[in-house]
Amino acid sequence: MTPNVVMPNVLLITLDQFRADCLSSAGHKVVRTPNLDALAQNGVRLANHFSQAAPCSPGRASLYTGLYQMNHRVCANGTPLDDRFDNVARMAIRGGYAPTLFGYTDQGVDPRVTKSSGDERLSSYQHVLPGFDRVLNLSEPYPPWLQNLKEHGFDLGGDYNGALRTEPDRHEDLSISTFLTDQFFNWLDSQKAGTPWFTHLSYLRPHPPYAAAGKWSREYSVNEVDLPISASETRHPLHEAAMNLPGNAAPTTEPEMREMRAQYYGMIGEVDFHVGRICEKLRQRNEWQNTLIIITADHGEQLGDHGLKDKLGFFESSYHIIGIVRDPSHPQTHGQVVTEFTENVDIMPTIAEAIGVPVPLQCDGLPLTDFLRGETPNRWRQAATYEFDWRHIYIDDSETSAAQNWPRDRRLERQHLAVRRTRDSAYVQFGDGSWLAFDLAKDPTWRTTFTDPNRVLPLAQEMLLWRSHHTERTLTGMLLQDGGIGRWPDGVAWRNNK
């Protein structure tokens, strides 16, 4: 940081699986989100904000590293995150913070840094992003929360899924979201006044199971909720396959569909309530005017759209997410709505500039600082891009697996897709060479395709350029000439100490 400049507090909040359209300020006709709307009025709302991958680990890897999936290569829940990558927590440490975490980051350890084959971290992806001090562990199976329920007379015997499914049966004061917020407040009250902090609150909700806590499970009548986008009659094989998977197929009856959506909206209502509690707490502590608040999600939720639930595939319901940034140093833009395409890879560069550290060379994203100042960036993306990879289905230890037959068996490298979403169209490129193009100007529901080469070719070329513009760059901007010229990478100790 520049001398004599006050370091801001940084509060990064993720609301797991929060769709972009589920805000009353975004025009939703059913959902009520007064606290998120108020925060947007005291900050900037990102109307076209996108996650870069699904499910949780891939999406969070992009958020935490500023890298597209094609670069960080976390392809599934369980893919290790390469330890050589920088991340928001490590960056915060360089900025003079001691970053803390309440919740989870779902990032698997790089096996090259483990100490033994028996390391427990080789059996689960639910570990802490390097650099964070996890004050509260709410990775599965949520041990502190289950203990809290037990102390209040609800002994679930370690059944964490059962604990989530039965949230409607208990008072909302015992919910996992309330527990996280209360623990954060306890920690915050223990901090020395005036000491800057960097904290990540990672809320599970509105992630399934579709069961809101206490009164929130009754907040929306099944009769008032809206119904989803129905599936088209003509479907890509991946879409068809997903609709036949029990975990991804949407309810088949209208009452079940309405109940699912009512519970999802209820979960949104509860996390909105806790956002309001947090904002009030910051005001009470006189930290409201010195805290950068960023709210986003790791990915979206199909919620019945196209006959699907959860998150997967190529439809934007799984990737178009909530995005709100409150920078108290730029009140002139508070209440504005950014309609340009923004992405989760932009979050790390934005935080970097806010805390006064260089944006890491690895970052594919761009700082949102110009938008927060009310300025128009000289150059900005014309589309949002995201990826989905399902190679994990084919990974095993059998003698016939792709891993055992490397390098001739390349099945794993064909199980993926990338989407480039522009204002009026969406182009989907599959790893097997097939593709789809959707006419969103004619039909924003993603059920109308087109094949006109004059329209498809430019979209395919734009995706090719997107890939070429975001290849690895750590050393590419430097030349070994006259002692080294150009863009020096981080970590050159002797040069940094000159």
FENURQUI-V478471 format. One record per pair of residues at least 4 apart in sequence whose C-alpha atoms are under 7 Angstrom apart, sorted by the first residue. I is the first residue (numbers start at 1). J is the second residue. D is the distance in Angstrom with one decimal. If there is no record, write none. Layout:
BEGIN
((I;J;D) (I;J;D))
END
This chain:
BEGIN
((1;5;6.9) (1;95;6.6) (1;355;6.6) (1;356;4.9) (1;357;6.7) (7;196;6.1) (7;355;6.5) (8;196;6.2) (8;290;5.2) (8;291;5.5) (8;292;6.6) (8;355;6.9) (9;196;5.1) (9;197;4.9) (9;198;5.7) (9;290;6.1) (9;291;4.4) (9;292;6.0) (10;197;6.4) (10;198;4.6) (10;199;6.2) (10;291;5.6) (10;292;4.8) (10;293;6.2) (11;198;6.1) (11;199;5.1) (11;200;5.9) (11;291;6.9) (11;292;6.1) (11;293;4.9) (11;294;6.3) (12;199;6.3) (12;200;4.7) (12;201;6.2) (12;293;6.1) (12;294;4.9) (12;295;6.2) (13;200;5.8) (13;201;4.8) (13;202;5.9) (13;294;6.0) (13;295;4.8) (13;296;6.5) (14;201;6.4) (14;202;4.9) (14;203;6.0) (14;295;5.8) (14;296;5.0) (14;297;4.8) (14;298;6.9) (15;202;6.6) (15;203;5.2) (15;204;6.5) (15;205;6.1) (15;206;6.8) (15;296;6.3) (15;297;5.0) (16;203;6.1) (16;204;5.3) (16;205;5.6) (16;206;5.9) (16;207;5.5) (16;297;5.2) (16;298;5.9) (17;206;6.0) (17;207;5.3) (17;297;6.0) (17;298;6.4) (17;299;5.2) (17;300;4.5) (17;301;5.6) (18;206;6.3) (18;297;5.8) (18;299;7.0) (18;300;5.3) (18;301;6.8) (18;321;5.9) (18;322;6.2) (19;300;4.7) (19;301;6.0) (19;317;6.8) (19;320;6.2) (19;321;4.6) (19;322;6.0) (20;320;5.5) (20;321;4.0) (20;322;4.3) (21;26;6.0) (21;28;6.3) (22;28;6.0) (22;31;6.1) (23;27;6.8) (23;28;5.8) (23;31;6.2) (23;32;6.8) (23;33;5.7) (24;28;4.9) (24;29;6.9) (24;31;5.8) (24;32;5.4) (24;33;5.7) (25;37;5.6) (30;225;6.3) (31;265;6.2) (32;269;6.8) (33;37;6.0) (33;269;6.3) (33;272;5.8) (34;38;6.0) (35;39;6.2) (35;272;5.7) (35;273;6.5) (35;275;6.4) (35;276;5.0) (36;40;6.2) (36;272;5.9) (36;275;6.8) (37;41;6.3) (38;42;6.4) (39;43;6.1) (40;44;5.4) (40;45;5.3) (40;324;6.0) (40;335;6.0) (41;334;5.8) (41;335;3.9) (42;326;6.4) (42;334;4.9) (42;335;5.8) (43;325;5.6) (43;326;4.0) (43;327;6.4) (43;333;7.0) (43;334;4.3) (43;335;5.7) (44;324;5.8) (44;325;5.3) (44;326;6.1) (44;333;6.8) (44;334;5.7) (44;335;5.8) (44;336;5.2) (44;337;5.8) (44;372;6.9) (45;323;6.0) (45;324;4.5) (45;325;6.5) (45;336;6.6) (45;337;4.8) (45;338;6.2) (46;323;4.9) (46;324;5.8) (46;337;6.0) (46;338;5.0) (46;339;6.6) (46;342;7.0) (47;337;6.4) (47;338;5.9) (47;339;5.3) (48;339;5.7) (48;340;6.3) (48;341;5.1) (48;342;6.1) (49;320;6.0) (49;321;5.8) (49;322;6.6) (49;323;5.9) (49;341;6.0) (49;342;4.7) (49;343;5.3) (50;319;5.4) (50;320;4.6) (50;321;5.5) (50;342;6.4) (50;343;4.7) (50;344;6.3) (50;384;6.7) (51;59;6.3) (51;298;6.2) (51;299;5.3) (51;319;4.9) (51;320;6.4) (51;321;6.5) (51;343;6.0) (51;344;5.4) (51;386;6.8) (52;59;5.8) (52;62;6.3) (52;68;6.4) (52;319;7.0) (52;344;6.6) (52;385;6.7) (52;386;4.2) (52;387;6.1) (53;58;5.5) (53;59;4.4) (53;69;6.7) (53;299;7.0) (53;386;5.6) (53;387;5.0) (53;388;5.7) (54;58;5.6) (54;59;5.1) (54;299;6.0) (54;311;6.5) (54;312;6.2) (54;388;6.0) (55;59;6.1) (55;76;6.8) (55;77;7.0) (55;299;6.9) (55;311;6.3) (55;312;6.8) (56;60;5.9) (56;77;6.6) (56;106;6.9) (56;298;6.1) (57;61;6.0) (57;74;6.9) (57;76;6.3) (57;77;5.1) (57;106;5.3) (57;107;5.8) (58;62;6.6) (58;69;6.8) (58;74;5.0) (58;75;5.6) (58;76;6.0) (59;63;6.5) (59;298;5.0) (59;299;6.2) (60;64;6.0) (60;105;7.0) (60;298;5.3) (61;65;5.9) (61;74;6.7) (62;66;5.3) (62;67;4.9) (62;68;5.7) (62;69;6.5) (62;344;6.7) (62;345;5.7) (63;344;5.1) (63;345;5.4) (63;347;6.7) (64;87;5.3) (64;88;5.5) (64;348;6.7) (65;86;6.1) (65;87;4.5) (65;88;6.5) (65;348;6.8) (65;363;6.9) (66;345;4.0) (66;346;6.4) (66;348;5.6) (66;363;4.7) (66;364;5.7) (66;365;5.6) (67;71;6.0) (67;72;5.9) (67;345;5.9) (67;362;7.0) (67;363;5.5) (67;364;5.1) (68;72;6.4) (68;364;6.5) (69;73;5.2) (69;74;6.4) (69;387;6.7) (74;79;5.2) (74;80;6.4) (74;81;6.0) (75;79;5.9) (75;389;5.6) (76;392;6.5) (77;125;6.3) (78;108;6.0) (78;124;6.6) (78;125;4.7) (79;108;6.4) (80;108;4.5) (80;109;5.3) (80;110;5.1) (81;107;6.4) (81;108;5.8) (81;109;6.1) (81;110;5.6) (82;110;5.4) (83;110;5.6) (86;90;6.4) (87;91;6.1) (88;92;6.0) (88;348;6.0) (89;93;6.4) (89;99;5.9) (89;131;4.9) (89;132;5.6) (90;94;6.5) (90;131;5.0) (91;95;6.4) (92;96;6.5) (92;97;5.4) (92;99;6.4) (93;97;4.9) (93;98;5.9) (93;99;6.8) (95;355;6.5) (95;357;6.1) (97;197;6.2) (97;198;6.2) (98;197;6.9) (98;198;6.7) (99;132;5.3) (99;133;6.3) (99;197;7.0) (99;198;4.8) (99;199;5.7) (100;132;5.3) (100;133;4.7) (100;134;5.7) (100;135;6.4) (100;198;6.4) (100;199;4.8) (100;200;6.3) (101;132;6.0) (101;133;5.9) (101;134;4.5) (101;135;5.8) (101;136;6.7) (101;199;5.8) (101;200;4.9) (101;201;6.2) (102;134;6.1) (102;135;5.8) (102;136;4.6) (102;137;6.6) (102;180;6.8) (102;184;6.9) (102;200;6.3) (102;201;5.0) (102;202;6.1) (103;136;5.8) (103;137;5.4) (103;138;4.4) (103;139;6.4) (103;201;6.2) (103;202;4.8) (103;203;6.4) (104;128;6.7) (104;137;6.5) (104;138;5.7) (104;139;5.2) (104;202;5.9) (105;127;6.7) (105;128;5.8) (105;129;6.1) (106;125;5.8) (106;126;4.3) (106;127;5.7) (106;128;6.9) (107;125;5.5) (107;126;5.9) (107;127;5.5) (107;128;6.2) (107;129;5.8) (108;124;6.9) (108;125;4.0) (108;126;6.3) (108;127;5.9) (109;121;6.4) (111;122;6.9) (114;119;6.6) (115;119;6.8) (126;139;6.0) (128;132;6.8) (137;142;6.7) (138;142;4.5) (141;160;5.5) (142;146;6.3) (142;160;6.8) (143;147;6.2) (144;148;6.2) (145;149;6.3) (145;176;6.4) (145;179;6.8) (146;150;6.2) (146;158;7.0) (147;151;6.2) (148;152;6.4) (149;153;6.4) (149;154;5.0) (149;155;6.5) (149;174;6.9) (150;154;4.6) (150;155;4.4) (156;163;6.5) (159;163;6.2) (160;164;6.4) (161;165;6.1) (162;166;6.1) (163;167;6.5) (164;209;6.6) (165;209;6.0) (165;211;5.6) (167;175;6.5) (167;211;6.2) (167;212;6.1) (167;213;4.5) (167;214;6.3) (168;211;6.1) (168;212;5.6) (168;213;4.6) (168;214;4.6) (168;217;5.5) (169;214;6.2) (170;174;6.9) (170;213;6.8) (170;214;5.3) (171;213;6.9) (171;214;4.5) (172;213;5.0) (172;214;4.3) (172;215;6.4) (173;178;5.9) (174;178;6.4) (174;179;6.7) (175;179;6.2) (175;213;5.9) (176;180;6.3) (177;181;6.3) (177;203;6.4) (177;271;6.9) (178;182;6.1) (179;183;6.1) (180;184;6.2) (181;185;6.3) (181;274;6.9) (182;186;6.2) (183;187;6.3) (184;188;6.0) (185;189;6.1) (186;190;6.6) (187;191;6.8) (205;267;6.1) (205;271;6.9) (206;264;6.1) (206;267;5.0) (206;268;5.7) (210;260;5.9) (210;263;5.4) (210;264;5.7) (211;217;6.6) (211;263;5.4) (212;216;5.5) (212;217;4.4) (212;263;5.4) (212;264;7.0) (212;266;5.4) (212;267;4.8) (213;217;5.7) (215;219;6.3) (216;266;4.8) (216;267;6.6) (216;269;6.7) (216;270;6.3) (217;263;5.7) (217;266;5.4) (219;266;5.8) (220;224;6.9) (220;262;5.5) (220;266;6.5) (221;225;6.8) (221;262;6.6) (222;258;5.2) (222;259;5.7) (222;262;5.8) (225;258;6.4) (225;261;6.8) (225;262;6.2) (227;258;7.0) (228;304;5.4) (228;305;4.9) (229;305;4.5) (229;306;5.6) (229;445;6.9) (230;305;6.0) (230;306;4.9) (230;307;6.1) (231;306;3.8) (231;307;5.2) (232;447;5.8) (235;239;6.0) (235;240;6.0) (236;240;6.2) (237;241;6.0) (238;242;6.1) (239;243;6.3) (240;244;6.7) (241;245;6.7) (242;248;6.0) (242;249;6.6) (243;248;6.3) (243;249;4.6) (243;307;6.3) (243;308;6.1) (244;249;6.0) (245;249;5.7) (248;308;5.5) (248;309;5.1) (248;310;6.0) (249;307;6.2) (249;308;4.8) (249;309;6.0) (250;304;5.1) (250;307;5.1) (250;308;4.5) (250;309;5.0) (251;256;5.8) (251;257;5.4) (253;257;6.2) (254;258;6.0) (255;259;6.2) (256;260;6.2) (257;261;6.4) (258;262;6.0) (259;263;6.2) (260;264;6.2) (261;265;6.1) (261;303;6.6) (262;266;6.1) (263;267;6.2) (264;268;6.4) (265;269;6.2) (266;270;6.4) (267;271;6.5) (268;272;6.0) (269;273;6.3) (270;274;6.5) (271;275;6.2) (272;276;6.4) (273;277;6.5) (274;278;6.2) (275;279;6.3) (276;280;6.2) (277;281;6.1) (278;282;6.3) (279;283;6.4) (280;284;6.2) (281;285;6.3) (282;286;6.1) (282;287;4.9) (282;288;4.9) (283;287;5.9) (283;288;4.9) (287;291;6.1) (289;328;5.4) (290;328;6.4) (291;328;6.8) (292;326;5.8) (292;327;5.0) (292;328;6.6) (293;325;5.8) (293;326;5.0) (293;327;6.7) (294;324;5.8) (294;325;4.6) (294;326;6.4) (295;323;5.7) (295;324;5.1) (295;325;6.4) (296;321;6.9) (296;322;5.2) (296;323;4.8) (296;324;6.7) (297;321;6.1) (297;322;6.3) (299;318;5.9) (299;319;5.1) (299;321;6.3) (300;311;6.4) (300;317;5.9) (300;318;4.0) (300;319;4.9) (300;320;6.0) (300;321;5.5) (301;309;6.6) (301;310;5.1) (301;311;5.1) (301;317;5.8) (301;318;4.8) (302;308;5.7) (302;309;4.6) (302;310;5.4) (302;311;5.9) (302;317;5.1) (302;318;5.6) (303;308;6.8) (303;309;4.8) (303;310;6.6) (304;308;4.9) (304;309;5.1) (311;318;5.0) (312;318;6.2) (312;388;6.9) (313;388;6.1) (314;419;6.6) (316;320;5.5) (330;372;6.5) (330;373;5.7) (333;372;6.3) (333;373;6.4) (333;374;5.6) (341;381;6.7) (341;382;6.8) (341;383;6.0) (341;384;5.7) (342;346;7.0) (343;384;7.0) (345;364;6.4) (345;365;4.4) (346;350;6.2) (346;365;4.2) (346;366;4.9) (346;367;5.6) (346;368;6.6) (347;351;6.2) (348;352;6.2) (349;353;6.4) (349;359;5.3) (349;365;6.6) (349;366;6.0) (349;367;4.7) (350;354;6.3) (350;367;4.3) (350;368;5.4) (350;369;6.1) (351;355;6.2) (352;356;6.0) (352;357;5.2) (352;358;6.2) (352;359;5.5) (353;357;6.1) (353;358;6.9) (353;359;6.9) (361;473;6.8) (361;474;5.8) (362;473;6.5) (362;474;6.1) (364;470;6.2) (368;372;6.4) (369;373;6.2) (370;374;6.2) (370;375;4.9) (370;376;6.2) (370;377;5.9) (371;375;5.5) (371;376;6.5) (382;422;6.5) (383;420;6.3) (383;421;5.3) (383;422;4.4) (384;420;5.8) (384;421;5.1) (384;422;6.6) (385;419;5.5) (385;420;4.5) (385;421;6.2) (386;418;5.8) (386;419;5.4) (386;420;6.9) (387;417;5.7) (387;418;4.3) (387;419;6.2) (388;416;5.7) (388;417;5.4) (388;418;6.5) (389;415;6.0) (389;416;4.1) (389;417;6.4) (390;415;5.5) (390;416;6.0) (391;395;6.9) (391;412;5.0) (391;415;5.1) (394;412;6.8) (395;401;6.8) (396;401;6.2) (397;401;6.5) (399;404;6.0) (400;404;6.4) (400;405;6.9) (401;405;6.5) (402;406;6.2) (402;409;5.4) (402;410;6.8) (402;411;6.5) (402;412;7.0) (405;409;5.6) (414;431;4.4) (414;432;5.3) (415;431;5.8) (416;430;6.0) (416;431;5.2) (417;428;6.7) (417;429;5.5) (417;430;4.3) (417;431;5.7) (418;428;5.8) (418;429;5.4) (418;430;6.7) (419;426;6.8) (419;427;5.6) (419;428;4.5) (419;429;6.5) (420;426;5.6) (420;427;5.3) (420;428;6.7) (420;463;6.6) (421;425;6.1) (421;426;4.3) (421;427;6.5) (422;426;6.0) (424;439;6.4) (424;440;4.8) (424;441;4.6) (425;438;5.4) (425;439;4.9) (425;440;4.8) (425;441;6.7) (426;437;5.6) (426;438;5.1) (426;439;7.0) (427;436;5.9) (427;437;4.5) (427;438;6.6) (427;459;6.3) (428;435;5.4) (428;436;5.0) (428;437;6.2) (429;434;6.5) (429;435;4.6) (429;436;6.8) (430;434;5.3) (430;435;5.7) (437;449;5.4) (437;450;5.7) (437;451;6.9) (437;456;6.9) (438;446;6.0) (438;448;5.7) (438;449;4.2) (438;450;6.1) (439;443;6.1) (439;448;5.7) (439;449;5.6) (439;450;6.4) (440;444;4.3) (440;446;6.4) (443;447;6.8) (443;448;6.0) (451;456;6.5) (452;456;6.1) (453;457;5.6) (455;459;7.0) (456;460;6.3) (457;461;6.1) (458;462;6.1) (459;463;6.4) (460;464;6.3) (461;465;6.2) (462;466;6.1) (463;467;6.3) (464;468;6.3) (465;469;5.9) (466;470;6.4) (467;471;6.5) (473;477;6.9) (474;489;6.0) (475;489;6.4) (477;486;5.9) (477;487;5.0) (478;484;7.0) (478;485;5.8) (478;486;4.5) (478;487;5.0) (478;488;6.0) (479;484;5.8) (479;485;5.4) (479;486;6.3) (480;484;4.6) (480;485;6.6) (481;485;6.1) (492;496;6.2) (493;497;6.1) (494;498;6.4))
END
